[in-house]
Amino acid sequence: MPLVASVNYDFVVAQDGSGDFRTVQEAINAVPDFRKSGPTRILIKKGVYKEKIVVAETKVAVHLIGEDGVVLTYNDYASKQNIFGENKGTSGSSSVYIFSDCFVAENITFENSSGPVGQAVACQVGGDRAVFRRCRFLGYQDTLYTYGEGTREYFEDCYIEGTVDFIFGMATAVFNRCELRSKLTGGYVTAPATPKGTAYGYVFYDCRLTADEGVKDASVCLSRPWRPYGQCVYIRCTMDKHIKPAGWDNWRNADNERTAYYAEYQSTGPGATPQERVTWSHQLTDISRYSMAQVLAGNDGWKPF
């Protein structure tokens, strides 16, 4: 039984030893496998935790709640070698892995501190019904990997930064009131790999697309399809001048223009240039099929908001 946790938390993590555990991974390991009585709430005290974290599939409904100033960080990257002299690869580069269902994170920074060294994932999400509120995702290329095919993810009031494809993957994901921050020069905000036949890919609601000082005007694309049926829709988003007038990219393959689905609804700001967008994208006049409830409902009517 925990010695420190209050009635509001099952475990407390504190680097100074004042909690139940000193590391986040120790707390996650202590969660009973396939616990059915409810979520396991873990409070993380302020601090920078340099550890490679895995939330295994058996650790269902883990809730991580951070005090202000909590950073989960590591510095692996795709071309970094493992103990066998092999490249870790994109998936192997992640600082945090989330494989369990019903995961929740609040007020936590997920960071890959490798710098601009190629693919370097801060957070890889493979479980279904994952929720992130007031979280930050820091990195450069491939910052946030929405990994799980057929899974659903919800991001609310989050900050996500990067350069190339800094939001990418196969999941259906909703981003509500988030800031998407481009770094350095050039790049792509998203690279969806939406599987064929999936109803929704990425949907952004009331988000802000911003850029660091020094990012060139008209140097960033809204998306390019990592796989042919990639889907990405921006609804009522504000776009700064770093967004290219053409908006979208076909990833050097004209065939993707026939299969990918890219659309906007009432974009605003200097980067919103509907008359200059590529001809194979869409300007929506009706978003009735894009309610958050409908996008994330799946077969169980999930409503994380």
DRENDO-1510 file (C-alpha; in Angstrom, 1 decimal, always signed):
<recs>
REC; n; res; u; v; w
REC; 1; MET; +0.0; +0.0; +0.0 .
REC; 2; PRO; +1.3; +3.5; -0.7 .
REC; 3; LEU; +2.6; +5.4; +2.2 .
REC; 4; VAL; +2.3; +9.0; +0.9 .
REC; 5; ALA; -0.5; +9.2; -1.6 .
REC; 6; SER; -3.6; +11.2; -0.6 .
REC; 7; VAL; -7.2; +10.2; -1.1 .
REC; 8; ASN; -7.0; +11.9; -4.5 .
REC; 9; TYR; -4.0; +9.9; -5.8 .
REC; 10; ASP; -3.0; +6.3; -5.6 .
REC; 11; PHE; +0.8; +7.0; -5.9 .
REC; 12; VAL; +3.0; +10.1; -5.7 .
REC; 13; VAL; +6.3; +10.4; -7.6 .
REC; 14; ALA; +8.9; +12.8; -6.2 .
REC; 15; GLN; +12.6; +12.9; -6.9 .
REC; 16; ASP; +13.5; +14.0; -3.4 .
REC; 17; GLY; +12.1; +10.8; -1.9 .
REC; 18; SER; +9.0; +12.5; -0.3 .
REC; 19; GLY; +6.6; +10.4; -2.4 .
REC; 20; ASP; +6.0; +6.7; -2.9 .
REC; 21; PHE; +8.5; +6.5; -5.8 .
REC; 22; ARG; +11.4; +8.5; -7.1 .
REC; 23; THR; +10.9; +7.6; -10.8 .
REC; 24; VAL; +7.8; +7.6; -13.0 .
REC; 25; GLN; +8.5; +4.2; -14.3 .
REC; 26; GLU; +8.6; +2.7; -10.8 .
REC; 27; ALA; +5.1; +4.0; -10.2 .
REC; 28; ILE; +3.8; +2.7; -13.5 .
REC; 29; ASN; +5.3; -0.7; -12.8 .
REC; 30; ALA; +3.4; -0.8; -9.4 .
REC; 31; VAL; +0.0; -0.4; -11.1 .
REC; 32; PRO; -1.8; -3.8; -10.9 .
REC; 33; ASP; -2.1; -5.4; -14.3 .
REC; 34; PHE; -5.6; -5.1; -15.9 .
REC; 35; ARG; -7.0; -3.4; -12.9 .
REC; 36; LYS; -10.8; -3.2; -13.2 .
REC; 37; SER; -11.9; -1.2; -10.2 .
REC; 38; GLY; -11.1; +2.2; -11.8 .
REC; 39; PRO; -8.2; +4.4; -12.9 .
REC; 40; THR; -4.9; +4.5; -11.1 .
REC; 41; ARG; -4.1; +8.2; -10.4 .
REC; 42; ILE; -0.4; +9.1; -10.2 .
REC; 43; LEU; +0.7; +12.5; -9.1 .
REC; 44; ILE; +4.1; +13.6; -10.4 .
REC; 45; LYS; +5.9; +16.3; -8.3 .
REC; 46; LYS; +7.7; +19.1; -10.1 .
REC; 47; GLY; +11.0; +18.0; -11.7 .
REC; 48; VAL; +12.8; +17.0; -14.9 .
REC; 49; TYR; +12.6; +13.2; -15.1 .
REC; 50; LYS; +15.1; +11.8; -17.5 .
REC; 51; GLU; +13.9; +8.3; -18.0 .
REC; 52; LYS; +12.6; +6.2; -20.9 .
REC; 53; ILE; +9.1; +5.4; -19.9 .
REC; 54; VAL; +6.8; +2.6; -21.0 .
REC; 55; VAL; +3.2; +2.3; -20.1 .
REC; 56; ALA; +2.6; -1.4; -20.9 .
REC; 57; GLU; -0.6; -2.7; -22.4 .
REC; 58; THR; -1.4; -4.4; -19.1 .
REC; 59; LYS; -1.4; -1.1; -17.2 .
REC; 60; VAL; -5.0; +0.0; -18.1 .
REC; 61; ALA; -6.4; +3.4; -17.2 .
REC; 62; VAL; -3.2; +5.0; -15.9 .
REC; 63; HIS; -3.7; +8.7; -15.1 .
REC; 64; LEU; -0.6; +10.9; -14.9 .
REC; 65; ILE; -1.1; +14.3; -13.3 .
REC; 66; GLY; +1.8; +16.7; -13.2 .
REC; 67; GLU; +2.5; +19.6; -10.9 .
REC; 68; ASP; +3.6; +22.7; -12.8 .
REC; 69; GLY; +7.1; +22.1; -14.2 .
REC; 70; VAL; +7.0; +18.3; -14.7 .
REC; 71; VAL; +9.1; +17.2; -17.7 .
REC; 72; LEU; +9.5; +13.6; -18.9 .
REC; 73; THR; +12.5; +13.6; -21.2 .
REC; 74; TYR; +15.0; +11.4; -23.0 .
REC; 75; ASN; +17.5; +11.9; -25.8 .
REC; 76; ASP; +17.3; +8.9; -28.2 .
REC; 77; TYR; +17.0; +9.4; -32.0 .
REC; 78; ALA; +16.5; +7.2; -35.0 .
REC; 79; SER; +20.1; +7.0; -36.1 .
REC; 80; LYS; +21.5; +6.5; -32.6 .
REC; 81; GLN; +22.8; +3.0; -32.1 .
REC; 82; ASN; +21.5; +0.4; -29.6 .
REC; 83; ILE; +23.8; -2.0; -27.7 .
REC; 84; PHE; +24.0; -4.2; -30.8 .
REC; 85; GLY; +25.3; -1.4; -33.1 .
REC; 86; GLU; +21.9; -1.1; -34.8 .
REC; 87; ASN; +20.0; +2.1; -35.5 .
REC; 88; LYS; +17.2; +2.5; -33.0 .
REC; 89; GLY; +14.8; +3.7; -35.7 .
REC; 90; THR; +11.9; +6.1; -35.4 .
REC; 91; SER; +9.9; +3.9; -33.1 .
REC; 92; GLY; +12.9; +3.1; -31.0 .
REC; 93; SER; +13.7; +6.8; -30.5 .
REC; 94; SER; +10.7; +7.7; -28.3 .
REC; 95; SER; +11.0; +9.1; -24.8 .
REC; 96; VAL; +7.6; +7.8; -23.7 .
REC; 97; TYR; +5.6; +4.9; -25.0 .
REC; 98; ILE; +1.9; +4.5; -24.2 .
REC; 99; PHE; +0.5; +1.1; -25.2 .
REC; 100; SER; -2.4; +0.7; -22.7 .
REC; 101; ASP; -6.0; +1.8; -23.2 .
REC; 102; CYS; -7.7; +4.6; -21.4 .
REC; 103; PHE; -4.5; +6.5; -20.6 .
REC; 104; VAL; -4.8; +10.1; -19.4 .
REC; 105; ALA; -2.1; +12.8; -19.0 .
REC; 106; GLU; -2.6; +16.2; -17.5 .
REC; 107; ASN; -0.2; +19.1; -17.2 .
REC; 108; ILE; +2.9; +17.2; -18.3 .
REC; 109; THR; +5.7; +18.0; -20.8 .
REC; 110; PHE; +6.8; +15.2; -23.0 .
REC; 111; GLU; +10.2; +16.0; -24.5 .
REC; 112; ASN; +12.8; +14.5; -26.8 .
REC; 113; SER; +15.9; +16.5; -26.1 .
REC; 114; SER; +18.1; +15.2; -28.9 .
REC; 115; GLY; +17.7; +18.3; -31.0 .
REC; 116; PRO; +17.5; +18.6; -34.8 .
REC; 117; VAL; +19.1; +15.2; -35.5 .
REC; 118; GLY; +16.4; +13.6; -37.6 .
REC; 119; GLN; +13.5; +11.5; -36.4 .
REC; 120; ALA; +13.3; +11.7; -32.6 .
REC; 121; VAL; +10.0; +11.0; -31.0 .
REC; 122; ALA; +8.9; +12.6; -27.7 .
REC; 123; CYS; +5.7; +10.5; -27.2 .
REC; 124; GLN; +4.4; +7.4; -29.0 .
REC; 125; VAL; +0.8; +6.6; -28.4 .
REC; 126; GLY; -0.5; +3.1; -29.2 .
REC; 127; GLY; -3.4; +2.6; -26.9 .
REC; 128; ASP; -7.1; +3.4; -27.6 .
REC; 129; ARG; -9.0; +6.2; -25.9 .
REC; 130; ALA; -5.9; +8.3; -24.8 .
REC; 131; VAL; -6.5; +11.8; -23.5 .
REC; 132; PHE; -4.0; +14.6; -23.1 .
REC; 133; ARG; -5.0; +17.9; -21.4 .
REC; 134; ARG; -2.7; +20.9; -21.0 .
REC; 135; CYS; +0.3; +18.9; -22.1 .
REC; 136; ARG; +3.4; +20.0; -24.1 .
REC; 137; PHE; +5.2; +17.9; -26.7 .
REC; 138; LEU; +8.7; +19.2; -27.4 .
REC; 139; GLY; +11.0; +18.1; -30.2 .
REC; 140; TYR; +11.9; +18.6; -33.8 .
REC; 141; GLN; +11.2; +15.9; -36.4 .
REC; 142; ASP; +8.5; +13.4; -35.6 .
REC; 143; THR; +7.7; +14.8; -32.1 .
REC; 144; LEU; +4.3; +13.2; -31.6 .
REC; 145; TYR; +3.7; +9.7; -33.0 .
REC; 146; THR; +0.0; +8.8; -33.0 .
REC; 147; TYR; +1.0; +5.2; -33.5 .
REC; 148; GLY; -1.9; +2.9; -32.9 .
REC; 149; GLU; -3.9; +1.8; -36.0 .
REC; 150; GLY; -7.6; +1.9; -35.2 .
REC; 151; THR; -7.1; +3.8; -32.0 .
REC; 152; ARG; -8.5; +7.2; -30.9 .
REC; 153; GLU; -6.7; +10.1; -29.2 .
REC; 154; TYR; -7.9; +13.4; -27.8 .
REC; 155; PHE; -5.7; +16.4; -27.2 .
REC; 156; GLU; -7.1; +19.5; -25.4 .
REC; 157; ASP; -5.3; +22.8; -24.8 .
REC; 158; CYS; -1.9; +21.3; -25.7 .
REC; 159; TYR; +1.2; +22.7; -27.2 .
REC; 160; ILE; +3.0; +20.7; -29.9 .
REC; 161; GLU; +6.2; +21.8; -31.6 .
REC; 162; GLY; +8.5; +20.6; -34.3 .
REC; 163; THR; +9.9; +20.8; -37.8 .
REC; 164; VAL; +9.1; +17.9; -40.2 .
REC; 165; ASP; +6.0; +15.7; -39.7 .
REC; 166; PHE; +5.9; +16.6; -36.1 .
REC; 167; ILE; +2.4; +15.1; -35.7 .
REC; 168; PHE; +2.3; +11.7; -37.6 .
REC; 169; GLY; +0.8; +8.3; -37.5 .
REC; 170; MET; -2.2; +6.1; -38.0 .
REC; 171; ALA; -4.6; +7.0; -35.2 .
REC; 172; THR; -7.8; +9.0; -35.4 .
REC; 173; ALA; -6.9; +12.0; -33.4 .
REC; 174; VAL; -8.8; +15.2; -32.3 .
REC; 175; PHE; -6.9; +18.3; -31.4 .
REC; 176; ASN; -9.0; +20.9; -29.6 .
REC; 177; ARG; -7.7; +24.4; -28.9 .
REC; 178; CYS; -4.1; +23.4; -29.3 .
REC; 179; GLU; -1.0; +25.4; -30.5 .
REC; 180; LEU; +1.0; +23.8; -33.3 .
REC; 181; ARG; +4.4; +25.5; -33.3 .
REC; 182; SER; +6.8; +25.2; -36.3 .
REC; 183; LYS; +10.6; +25.5; -35.6 .
REC; 184; LEU; +13.7; +26.3; -37.7 .
REC; 185; THR; +12.8; +26.7; -41.4 .
REC; 186; GLY; +10.5; +24.8; -43.7 .
REC; 187; GLY; +8.7; +21.5; -42.9 .
REC; 188; TYR; +5.3; +19.9; -42.5 .
REC; 189; VAL; +2.9; +20.1; -39.5 .
REC; 190; THR; +1.4; +16.7; -40.0 .
REC; 191; ALA; +2.0; +13.4; -41.8 .
REC; 192; PRO; -1.1; +11.2; -41.3 .
REC; 193; ALA; -1.0; +7.5; -42.2 .
REC; 194; THR; -4.7; +7.0; -42.0 .
REC; 195; PRO; -5.5; +3.4; -43.0 .
REC; 196; LYS; -7.8; +2.9; -46.0 .
REC; 197; GLY; -11.4; +2.7; -45.0 .
REC; 198; THR; -11.0; +4.6; -41.8 .
REC; 199; ALA; -13.6; +7.3; -41.4 .
REC; 200; TYR; -11.4; +10.0; -39.8 .
REC; 201; GLY; -7.7; +10.8; -39.5 .
REC; 202; TYR; -6.6; +14.1; -37.9 .
REC; 203; VAL; -9.2; +16.8; -37.0 .
REC; 204; PHE; -8.0; +20.1; -35.6 .
REC; 205; TYR; -10.6; +22.4; -33.9 .
REC; 206; ASP; -9.9; +26.1; -33.1 .
REC; 207; CYS; -6.2; +25.6; -33.1 .
REC; 208; ARG; -3.4; +28.1; -33.6 .
REC; 209; LEU; -0.6; +27.4; -36.1 .
REC; 210; THR; +2.4; +29.5; -35.0 .
REC; 211; ALA; +6.1; +29.7; -35.7 .
REC; 212; ASP; +9.3; +30.6; -34.0 .
REC; 213; GLU; +11.1; +33.8; -34.9 .
REC; 214; GLY; +13.3; +33.0; -37.9 .
REC; 215; VAL; +11.0; +30.5; -39.6 .
REC; 216; LYS; +10.6; +31.8; -43.2 .
REC; 217; ASP; +7.3; +33.0; -44.5 .
REC; 218; ALA; +5.4; +30.5; -46.7 .
REC; 219; SER; +7.8; +27.6; -45.7 .
REC; 220; VAL; +5.5; +25.1; -43.9 .
REC; 221; CYS; +2.9; +22.8; -45.3 .
REC; 222; LEU; -0.2; +21.9; -43.4 .
REC; 223; SER; +0.3; +18.2; -44.1 .
REC; 224; ARG; +1.6; +15.5; -46.4 .
REC; 225; PRO; +0.3; +12.0; -46.6 .
REC; 226; TRP; +2.7; +9.5; -45.0 .
REC; 227; ARG; +0.4; +6.8; -46.4 .
REC; 228; PRO; -1.9; +7.2; -49.5 .
REC; 229; TYR; -5.2; +7.6; -47.6 .
REC; 230; GLY; -4.0; +10.1; -45.0 .
REC; 231; GLN; -6.7; +12.5; -43.8 .
REC; 232; CYS; -6.3; +15.9; -42.1 .
REC; 233; VAL; -9.0; +18.5; -41.6 .
REC; 234; TYR; -8.6; +22.0; -40.0 .
REC; 235; ILE; -11.7; +23.6; -38.6 .
REC; 236; ARG; -11.7; +27.3; -37.6 .
REC; 237; CYS; -7.9; +27.3; -37.2 .
REC; 238; THR; -5.8; +30.5; -37.2 .
REC; 239; MET; -2.7; +30.2; -39.4 .
REC; 240; ASP; +0.3; +32.5; -39.3 .
REC; 241; LYS; +2.3; +33.6; -42.4 .
REC; 242; HIS; +4.7; +30.6; -42.2 .
REC; 243; ILE; +2.0; +28.4; -43.9 .
REC; 244; LYS; +2.5; +28.0; -47.6 .
REC; 245; PRO; -0.2; +29.4; -49.8 .
REC; 246; ALA; -0.6; +26.0; -51.5 .
REC; 247; GLY; -1.2; +24.5; -48.1 .
REC; 248; TRP; -0.8; +20.8; -48.8 .
REC; 249; ASP; +1.8; +18.5; -50.2 .
REC; 250; ASN; +1.5; +15.2; -52.1 .
REC; 251; TRP; +4.8; +13.8; -50.8 .
REC; 252; ARG; +6.3; +13.7; -54.3 .
REC; 253; ASN; +3.5; +11.3; -55.5 .
REC; 254; ALA; +0.7; +12.6; -57.7 .
REC; 255; ASP; -1.3; +9.4; -57.0 .
REC; 256; ASN; -1.7; +10.5; -53.4 .
REC; 257; GLU; -3.9; +13.4; -54.7 .
REC; 258; ARG; -6.6; +10.9; -55.5 .
REC; 259; THR; -6.6; +9.1; -52.2 .
REC; 260; ALA; -5.6; +11.5; -49.5 .
REC; 261; TYR; -8.3; +13.8; -48.0 .
REC; 262; TYR; -7.3; +17.3; -47.0 .
REC; 263; ALA; -9.7; +20.0; -46.0 .
REC; 264; GLU; -10.3; +23.3; -44.2 .
REC; 265; TYR; -13.3; +25.1; -42.8 .
REC; 266; GLN; -13.1; +28.8; -42.0 .
REC; 267; SER; -9.4; +29.1; -41.6 .
REC; 268; THR; -8.2; +32.6; -40.6 .
REC; 269; GLY; -5.0; +34.5; -40.4 .
REC; 270; PRO; -2.3; +35.4; -43.0 .
REC; 271; GLY; -1.7; +31.7; -43.7 .
REC; 272; ALA; -5.3; +31.1; -44.7 .
REC; 273; THR; -5.4; +31.5; -48.5 .
REC; 274; PRO; -8.2; +29.3; -49.7 .
REC; 275; GLN; -8.0; +30.7; -53.3 .
REC; 276; GLU; -4.3; +29.5; -53.5 .
REC; 277; ARG; -4.6; +26.0; -52.0 .
REC; 278; VAL; -3.8; +23.0; -54.2 .
REC; 279; THR; -6.8; +22.1; -56.4 .
REC; 280; TRP; -7.1; +18.6; -54.9 .
REC; 281; SER; -7.8; +19.9; -51.3 .
REC; 282; HIS; -11.3; +20.9; -50.1 .
REC; 283; GLN; -12.8; +24.1; -48.6 .
REC; 284; LEU; -15.7; +22.8; -46.5 .
REC; 285; THR; -19.1; +24.6; -46.2 .
REC; 286; ASP; -20.7; +21.9; -44.0 .
REC; 287; ILE; -19.0; +20.4; -41.0 .
REC; 288; SER; -22.0; +18.4; -39.6 .
REC; 289; ARG; -20.1; +15.1; -40.0 .
REC; 290; TYR; -17.1; +16.6; -38.0 .
REC; 291; SER; -18.6; +16.9; -34.6 .
REC; 292; MET; -16.0; +15.8; -32.0 .
REC; 293; ALA; -18.5; +13.2; -30.7 .
REC; 294; GLN; -18.9; +11.7; -34.1 .
REC; 295; VAL; -15.2; +11.7; -35.0 .
REC; 296; LEU; -14.2; +9.9; -31.7 .
REC; 297; ALA; -17.3; +7.8; -31.1 .
REC; 298; GLY; -16.1; +4.5; -32.6 .
REC; 299; ASN; -18.2; +1.5; -31.6 .
REC; 300; ASP; -18.5; +2.5; -27.9 .
REC; 301; GLY; -19.6; +6.1; -28.1 .
REC; 302; TRP; -16.4; +7.4; -26.4 .
REC; 303; LYS; -16.7; +11.1; -25.3 .
REC; 304; PRO; -13.5; +12.3; -23.6 .
REC; 305; PHE; -14.5; +16.0; -23.6 .
</recs>
